[in-house]
């Protein structure tokens, strides 16, 4: 992952599974992507502002779920 934009990568999803990525942050966002044939995805989250906690949750349409929390994001 990188921070500007925040690049989110996930693995372990079902091949072709639709994935909803929710960002719980001061200006949170929701994005949609699809897992590759190998079950992974990469997406960029832009325009994160402010400092503090950021939680990223990826929920797959076939029941896969992953969550990651940054306790502090660099300002």
Helices and strands as residue ranges (DSSP letters): E 6-10, E 18-24, E 29-34, E 41-45, E 52-60, E 65-73
